[in-house]
Amino acid sequence: MVDEARPSPFVRTLPMPKEGGPSPFARPPGPRPAGSVVTRSAPAKQVATPVAVRTGPQNLPMGLLAGCAAAAVGAALWAGITVLTGYQIGWMAVGVGALVGVAVRAAGKGRTRTFGILGAALALGGCLAGNLLTGAVVLARHWNISLVAVFTRLTPDATARLMAAMFSPMDLLFYALAIWQGYKLSIVNDRLSA
């Protein structure tokens, strides 16, 4: 039978700290005794937040590449729909802005204003490219030449005149909406992704 009054040699009772006094586990001041072993605890792991796990690191070059590709696709869709219907639909600008913004956010995973500015600039560029491409297709049909031939003949002056001929004051509203969509959708919103 084990005597419960006598503690086991393998168990040591630790002194309880006095109220407001130093911890009994604190190392006493002064040099360490010779032969003492110093143990260090492992650094605490940083736990990634759910947002950081989903979004990953920010990548501006990937956001730029994806945004350029989306702007090119949006411009081609804009020109194709305009040529097929015979009408310039202003809401296409909003679609281009949204497409660019989503592409920049998905590839760049940016949480700073820089990504928003990138998305806004690329959205505006996609809208302008869509208008220019539409004008080039109309000229190619009018002159009965290939689209490549139209682009080889476009000088900066001729491009400015073509864009001015196709411009309407209402375009400013749709360009502004495209810029806003490109800006807003390019930035990862932590509240929505959590």
N, C-alpha and C positions, 0 to 999 in steps of 0.2 A: 504494500500500500504506500502511496506517495504522501509524504508529509506536506500538507498545503501551507504550513506556516513558514517553511524554509523555501526561499526562492531558488529556482534552478540556476546553476552556474552559467547557463546559456542565455538567461534573460536578465537584463539589467534595468533597473528602474531609473527613469530619468527625473532629475529634479524639476519641479514646477517653478516657473518664473514668479518672482514676487510682483505684486501689483505695482505697475509703473516702473519696475526695475529693468535692468538689462536682461536680454534673453540668455538663458544658460547655454544656448547653442552657439552663441557668438564667440568667435575666436578671441582669446585674451590678447591684449596689446603686447607688443614686443616681438622678438625674433621667434621663428618656429623652432621647435626642438629638432635636433639632428635625427635624421632617419624618418621624419614624419612624412606621410604621404599626402600630397595635395590633390584633391579631387575637384574637378570642375564639372559643372552640369553642362549638358549639351545646350546650345542656343535654341531658344524657342522657335518652333516652326511658324512661319507666317501663313496664316490660313487665308486662302484667296476668297474674296467675296464672290457671290454668285454672278454678279455683273462682270467682274474681271475674268471669271472662267468663261463666260459666254462671249465676251467681246474680244479678249486677247489683247496683245500689245497693239498700240497705234502704229499705222504704217502709211505714211503720207505718199510715198511713191506708188504703192499699190492702189491707193485711193485715186491718185491722178490717172493712172492707166485705166482703171475701171471707169472713171468718170469720162475720160476721152472716148472710150469705146461706146459708152452709153450715149454720149452726145452725138457721135457719128450715127449710131442706130436711130436715135430720135430724129436727127436731121433727115435721114433717108426716108423714115416713115412719114415725116411731115411733107416732104416733097412728093412722095408717092401718093399720099391721100389727096393732096392739093391738086396734083395733075389728074388723078383719076376722077375726082368729083368736079373739078373745074372751079372749086371754091377754096379760098384760103380760110381755114377754120382757126380762129384765134385760140381756142381752147387747146389746140395742139401744143402751144407753148407751155401750158401748165403740165401737160403730159411729158414733154421733154424735160422740164425742170424736175418733175417727180422721178422720172427714170434715172436722171443723172444723180439726184440726191440719194436714192436708194443704192445705186451702184457704188458711190463714194463711201457711204456708210458701211455697206457689206464688206467691201474690200479693204477700206482704210481703218475701220473700227475707231474712228477719231472721236475724242471727247472734248476737243478744243475748238475755238472759233476759227482757227486756220482751216479746218475741214469744211466748215460752213462757207467761208469765203471762196474756197476752191470749188465747192459745189455750185455756188451762185454764179461764179465766173464761167464755169463750164456749161451751165444751163443757158446763160445768155449766148455763149458761143454756139451751142447747139441750135438755138433758135435762129440766130443770124445765118448759120450754115444751112439750115433748112430753107430759109427764104432765098438765099443765094442759089442753092441747088434747084429750087423751084423755078427761079428766073432763068437759070441755065437750060433747064429742060424745055421751057417755053421758047427760048431763043433757038434751041436746036431744032425744034419742030418747025418754027417759023422759017428758018434759013435752010431747012432740010439738010442739016449736017449732023455729024455725030456729037454726042455730049463731050467727048474728049476734045474735039476740035473747038467747041465753044470755050472750054476752060483754057486751052492753049492760046486763044485770042483775047482772053480777058486781061486787060491791063488794070492797074489800080484805079485809074480814072474811069474806065468803063465799068468796073465793079461798083464804084461809088454811084455812078449814074443809074446802074441797074437796080441797086438797093434803094436809091431815092425814088425811082419810078414805082417800085412795089410798096413803098412805105405808106402807111396810113396812121394818123394820130392815135387811133384805137390800138395800134400795135404796142404803144408804150405801156398801156394797161396790162396787156398780156405778157409783155417782156418782164414787167415788174412782178407779176404773179409767178412767172417762171423762175425769176431770181429768188423770190421768197421760198418757193418750193425747194429749189436747189440748196439754199442755205439751211432751211429748217430740217430737211430730211437727211442732210449729210452728216449731222452730228448725232452720235449715239446718246440717246436720252436714258440716263440711269433709272429713272422712275418707270419707264416703259419696259426696259429690258430686265428688270429685277423679277 
